[in-house]
């Protein structure tokens, strides 16, 4: 029997009926119902375990937290669902085995060495736990190239699809021993990196067209301070509570999520970014406390757990790849007219609107598109290499003669291959708009 949702009839201070607030509550109920239903019926799901769930303070596998999750995943598979597990924890386990203090992990090479030791420990632990429940597992180590190159991106899906068809549980992680993308902080917004396993999990969810992304951490969701009853909205309680439902990720929401985690590299903000990728893929994302027994069981029963992210809009596969998974190889600076054409009239990027080309890129590489002031507002797939693009323009942005025999005459990036990023004036990172 389905549980009902009760709506509080909103009134103003004068006691008058507030129709706008009631309408918003009804919309919220519709979104909650839709999210619960999507979680109940999702046949393919990606589950990510954070470092704080996988490892204990002693640098060992935290069996008390991991074993219940393993049992829940086995139950999901027995019920006919396909599951992909993304697990952090290799660096922490390696450091524990090598008896290294946390301060030593500030060195990149040390972290890579710990990852090499820890990956073996992590997979051995999962093999022991899952084999006891007759679940076959496979290790999938990924690098940034597997997502940045579109052919590799397609090959990755083929491999994962075959594993799932064979009834295997893929356990994915970044290959930290050879890749530094997850282990290093990087501020250059024109580079596409994982940064953390939250993003990796979201990219897998997007590519595999899974119905749900579950991010398990050691807190109850995206937390905010409670408002004190009967007082102004500025009066906040000292206690924290999880936001139950997010329909749109705003700058204010991201500000609430800012701050790194204690043991991992991501923190809540990276989880919010991962949830946004899931929303753009047309799925549901949940951030919940994996330390609480039965969390996965309650989530997939459609109950309210943690913070649920759901959106009514969906970005198609190629556009998600341009926005989230592709390496940005170079940049084109356009004039105000070209920017307005792309943003307002949704036109292609013509050579006549380009002021200059920065960096080297080849045909079919993803490039950053920035306005006259240098602020990035879009990304797209280039129709030609940077050398050819430079030939087509001069310092004033006027088009020159294009080499004979070239394709896409005068069009550097076609409209279908452009993804507009967030608000032009407030954009601070790779956050596609809700176009």
C-alpha positions in Angstrom: 0.0 0.0 0.0 1.4 3.4 -1.0 1.8 6.0 1.7 0.0 9.3 1.2 1.5 12.8 1.2 -0.1 15.5 3.3 -0.1 19.1 2.2 -0.1 21.9 4.7 -2.5 24.6 3.6 -0.3 27.8 3.5 -1.5 31.1 4.8 0.0 34.5 5.1 0.5 36.3 8.4 -3.0 37.7 8.1 -4.4 34.2 7.8 -5.3 34.5 4.2 -5.0 31.5 1.9 -1.7 31.6 -0.2 -2.4 29.9 -3.5 1.1 30.2 -4.9 2.6 28.4 -1.9 0.0 25.6 -2.2 0.7 25.3 -5.9 4.5 24.9 -5.1 3.7 22.3 -2.4 1.7 20.3 -5.0 4.5 20.5 -7.5 7.0 19.2 -4.7 4.7 16.3 -4.0 4.6 15.4 -7.7 8.4 15.5 -7.8 8.7 13.3 -4.7 6.2 10.8 -6.1 8.1 10.7 -9.5 11.5 10.3 -7.7 10.2 7.5 -5.5 8.7 5.7 -8.5 11.9 6.0 -10.5 13.9 4.5 -7.6 11.4 1.6 -7.2 11.5 0.7 -10.9 15.1 1.5 -11.8 16.6 -1.6 -13.4 20.1 -0.3 -13.7 21.8 1.6 -10.9 25.2 3.0 -10.0 26.2 3.0 -6.4 29.2 4.9 -5.1 30.8 4.3 -1.7 32.9 7.1 -0.2 36.2 6.6 1.6 34.5 7.2 5.0 32.2 4.2 4.4 34.9 1.8 3.1 37.7 2.4 5.5 37.9 2.8 9.3 40.1 5.0 11.4 42.7 2.2 11.5 43.2 2.2 7.8 41.4 -1.2 7.4 38.2 -2.2 5.6 35.3 -1.1 7.8 33.4 -4.4 7.7 30.7 -3.1 10.0 29.6 -0.6 7.3 30.6 -2.4 4.1 29.0 -5.8 4.9 25.4 -4.6 5.1 25.9 -2.7 1.8 27.2 -5.8 0.1 24.2 -7.7 1.3 21.9 -5.0 0.0 23.6 -5.0 -3.4 23.3 -8.8 -3.6 19.6 -8.5 -2.9 19.2 -5.8 -5.6 20.9 -8.2 -8.1 18.7 -11.1 -7.0 15.7 -8.9 -7.6 16.8 -8.5 -11.3 18.5 -5.1 -11.1 21.8 -4.4 -12.8 24.3 -2.7 -10.4 27.6 -1.0 -11.0 29.7 -0.2 -7.9 32.1 2.7 -7.7 34.3 2.4 -4.6 36.8 4.8 -3.1 39.1 3.7 -0.3 42.2 2.3 -2.1 44.5 5.1 -1.0 43.4 4.9 2.6 43.8 1.1 2.7 47.3 1.3 1.1 48.3 4.0 3.7 47.1 1.7 6.4 49.0 -1.3 5.2 52.2 0.8 4.8 51.6 2.4 8.2 51.9 5.9 6.7 50.5 8.9 8.6 47.9 11.1 6.9 50.5 13.9 6.5 52.5 11.8 4.0 49.5 11.6 1.7 50.1 15.2 0.7 52.7 13.9 -1.7 51.3 12.8 -5.0 53.7 10.0 -5.6 53.1 8.6 -2.1 49.4 8.7 -2.8 49.9 6.8 -6.1 52.0 4.2 -4.3 49.3 3.8 -1.6 46.7 3.4 -4.4 48.8 0.6 -6.0 48.9 -1.3 -2.6 45.3 -0.5 -1.7 43.6 -1.5 -4.9 44.7 -5.1 -4.3 43.4 -5.0 -0.7 40.1 -3.4 -1.8 39.4 -6.0 -4.4 40.4 -8.9 -2.2 37.9 -7.6 0.4 35.1 -7.3 -2.1 35.9 -10.7 -3.6 35.6 -12.3 -0.1 32.4 -10.5 0.8 30.6 -10.9 -2.5 31.7 -14.5 -3.3 30.0 -15.5 0.0 26.7 -14.3 -1.5 27.5 -15.9 -4.9 28.0 -12.6 -6.7 30.7 -12.5 -9.3 32.7 -9.2 -9.5 35.1 -7.6 -12.0 37.6 -4.8 -11.5 37.3 -1.9 -13.9 40.1 0.7 -13.6 39.5 3.8 -15.6 41.5 6.8 -16.6 40.4 10.2 -17.8 41.1 9.2 -21.4 38.4 6.6 -21.2 35.9 9.4 -20.9 37.7 12.2 -22.8 38.1 10.3 -26.1 34.7 9.6 -27.7 35.8 6.3 -29.2 37.1 5.1 -25.9 33.9 6.4 -24.3 31.9 4.1 -26.6 34.2 1.1 -26.0 33.8 1.5 -22.3 30.1 1.2 -22.6 30.5 -2.0 -24.7 32.6 -3.6 -22.0 30.3 -2.6 -19.2 27.2 -3.8 -21.0 28.8 -7.2 -21.6 29.7 -7.5 -17.9 26.2 -6.6 -16.8 24.7 -9.0 -19.4 26.9 -11.8 -17.9 25.5 -11.0 -14.5 28.8 -9.6 -13.2 29.1 -6.8 -10.7 31.6 -4.2 -12.1 33.6 -2.5 -9.4 35.0 0.7 -10.9 37.6 3.1 -9.6 40.1 5.5 -11.2 43.5 3.9 -12.0 45.2 6.2 -9.5 48.6 4.4 -10.0 49.0 5.9 -13.5 46.5 8.7 -13.5 46.8 11.9 -11.3 43.3 13.3 -12.2 41.7 12.2 -9.0 44.7 12.6 -6.8 45.5 16.2 -7.7 43.6 19.4 -7.1 43.3 21.4 -10.3 41.9 24.9 -10.7 42.0 25.2 -14.5 38.4 25.1 -15.4 39.2 24.4 -19.1 40.5 20.9 -18.1 38.1 18.0 -17.8 39.2 15.8 -14.9 37.4 13.4 -12.6 38.6 15.2 -9.4 36.9 12.4 -7.4 34.9 9.2 -7.7 31.6 11.0 -7.3 32.1 12.5 -10.8 33.4 9.1 -12.2 30.2 7.4 -10.9 28.0 10.1 -12.4 29.7 9.8 -15.8 29.3 6.0 -15.7 25.6 6.5 -14.8 25.2 8.9 -17.7 27.0 6.7 -20.2 25.2 3.5 -19.2 21.8 5.3 -19.0 21.2 4.0 -15.5 18.1 5.1 -13.8 19.6 6.0 -10.5 22.9 7.2 -8.9 23.3 6.6 -5.2 26.1 8.4 -3.4 26.8 6.9 0.1 28.7 9.0 2.5 28.9 9.4 6.3 26.3 12.2 6.6 22.5 12.2 6.2 22.4 14.1 2.9 22.9 17.7 1.9 22.6 19.4 5.3 21.4 22.9 6.2 20.7 24.5 9.5 17.0 24.3 10.6 15.0 27.5 10.9 13.7 28.3 14.4 10.0 28.0 14.7 8.1 31.3 15.0 11.1 33.4 14.2 12.4 35.2 11.2 14.0 33.2 8.4 17.4 34.5 9.5 17.1 32.9 12.9 18.7 29.5 12.5 18.8 26.5 14.8 22.1 24.9 15.7 20.9 21.6 14.5 21.3 20.4 10.9 18.8 18.7 8.7 18.9 17.1 5.3 17.2 18.8 2.4 14.8 16.1 1.3 14.3 17.1 -2.4 16.3 19.2 -4.9 14.7 20.0 -8.3 17.2 22.5 -9.5 20.9 23.1 -8.5 21.4 26.8 -7.9 24.4 28.9 -6.8 22.9 29.2 -3.3 22.6 25.4 -3.1 26.2 25.0 -4.2 27.4 27.5 -1.6 25.7 25.4 1.1 27.6 22.3 -0.2 31.0 23.9 -0.4 33.8 22.4 1.6 36.0 19.3 1.2 35.6 16.0 3.0 37.9 14.9 5.8 39.1 11.7 4.3 38.3 11.8 0.6 39.0 14.3 -2.2 35.5 15.3 -3.0 33.3 16.6 -0.3 29.6 17.5 -0.6 30.1 19.9 -3.5 31.4 17.2 -5.7 28.4 15.1 -4.8 26.1 17.9 -5.8 28.0 18.2 -9.1 27.6 14.5 -9.7 23.9 14.7 -8.9 23.6 17.4 -11.5 25.1 15.1 -14.2 22.5 12.4 -13.1 19.7 14.9 -13.4 20.8 16.0 -16.9 20.9 12.3 -17.8 17.2 12.0 -16.9 17.8 10.0 -13.8 17.5 10.3 -10.0 20.4 10.9 -7.6 20.4 10.3 -3.9 23.0 11.4 -1.3 22.5 9.4 1.8 24.2 8.0 4.9 25.8 4.7 4.1 26.8 4.1 7.7 23.2 3.5 8.6 22.1 -0.2 8.0 19.4 -0.7 5.5 19.9 2.6 3.6 20.0 1.0 0.2 16.9 -1.1 1.0 14.9 1.9 2.0 16.0 4.0 -1.0 15.0 1.4 -3.6 11.7 0.8 -1.7 10.9 4.4 -2.6 11.1 5.8 0.9 12.5 9.2 1.7 16.2 8.8 2.6 18.8 11.6 2.5 18.6 14.1 -0.3 17.0 13.2 -3.6 17.8 15.1 -6.8 15.3 14.9 -9.7 14.8 17.0 -12.7 12.1 17.2 -15.4 14.6 18.0 -18.1 17.1 15.8 -19.8 20.3 16.5 -21.8 20.9 14.0 -24.7 24.0 11.7 -24.7 26.3 13.6 -27.0 25.6 16.9 -25.3 26.3 15.3 -21.9 29.6 14.1 -23.2 30.6 17.6 -24.5 29.6 19.2 -21.2 30.9 16.7 -18.7 33.2 14.0 -20.1 35.3 15.5 -22.8 38.7 17.1 -22.4 38.7 20.8 -23.6 41.7 21.1 -25.9 41.7 24.8 -26.7 39.6 28.0 -26.6 38.1 30.4 -29.1 37.3 34.0 -28.1 34.3 35.4 -29.9 32.9 38.9 -30.2 29.7 40.1 -28.6 27.6 39.5 -31.7 28.6 35.9 -32.0 28.0 35.3 -28.3 24.5 36.8 -28.5 23.8 34.7 -31.6 24.7 31.5 -29.8 22.9 32.4 -26.6 19.9 34.2 -28.0 19.3 32.9 -31.4 20.9 29.5 -30.9 23.1 29.8 -34.0 26.3 28.1 -35.0 29.7 29.6 -34.3 30.8 31.2 -37.5 34.4 32.2 -38.4 33.3 35.8 -38.8 32.4 36.0 -35.1 35.8 34.7 -33.8 38.3 37.2 -32.5 41.2 34.7 -31.9 42.1 31.1 -31.3 44.0 30.0 -28.2 45.7 26.6 -27.8 46.1 23.7 -30.1 43.2 21.4 -31.0 42.3 19.0 -33.8 39.1 18.6 -35.8 36.4 17.0 -33.6 38.1 18.1 -30.4 36.0 19.9 -27.8 36.8 23.5 -27.4 35.9 26.2 -25.0 33.9 29.2 -26.3 34.4 32.5 -24.4 33.1 36.0 -24.8 35.2 39.1 -25.5 36.0 39.4 -21.7 37.4 35.8 -21.7 34.5 34.3 -19.7 33.6 30.8 -21.0 29.9 30.4 -21.8 29.7 27.4 -24.0 31.6 24.3 -25.3 31.5 22.6 -28.6 33.1 20.1 -31.1 35.4 21.9 -33.5 34.8 21.3 -37.3 38.5 21.9 -38.0 41.9 22.0 -36.4 43.2 25.2 -34.6 45.7 26.0 -37.5 42.9 26.0 -40.0 40.6 28.0 -37.7 43.4 30.6 -37.3 43.7 31.0 -41.0 40.0 31.8 -41.3 40.1 34.8 -39.0 42.3 37.9 -38.4 42.6 40.1 -35.3 39.3 41.9 -35.9 37.4 38.7 -36.1 36.7 39.0 -39.9 36.7 35.7 -41.9 39.4 35.1 -44.4 39.4 32.7 -47.3 39.0 29.1 -46.2 41.4 26.4 -47.7 39.9 24.8 -50.8 38.2 21.5 -50.2 37.5 22.1 -46.5 34.2 21.1 -44.9 31.7 23.2 -43.0 32.7 26.3 -44.9 32.8 29.3 -42.5 31.3 27.3 -39.6 33.8 26.5 -36.8 31.3 24.8 -34.5 27.8 23.7 -35.6 24.8 24.4 -33.4 24.1 20.7 -32.8 27.6 20.4 -31.3 27.4 23.3 -28.9 26.4 23.1 -25.2 25.7 26.4 -23.5 27.0 26.5 -19.9 25.5 28.2 -16.9 24.5 31.8 -16.5 27.0 33.9 -18.5 27.5 36.5 -15.7 27.7 34.0 -12.8 29.5 31.1 -14.4 32.4 29.8 -12.4 32.9 26.2 -13.5 31.6 23.5 -15.8 27.9 23.7 -15.1 25.6 23.4 -18.1 22.5 25.4 -18.1 19.1 23.9 -18.2 18.6 24.4 -22.0 
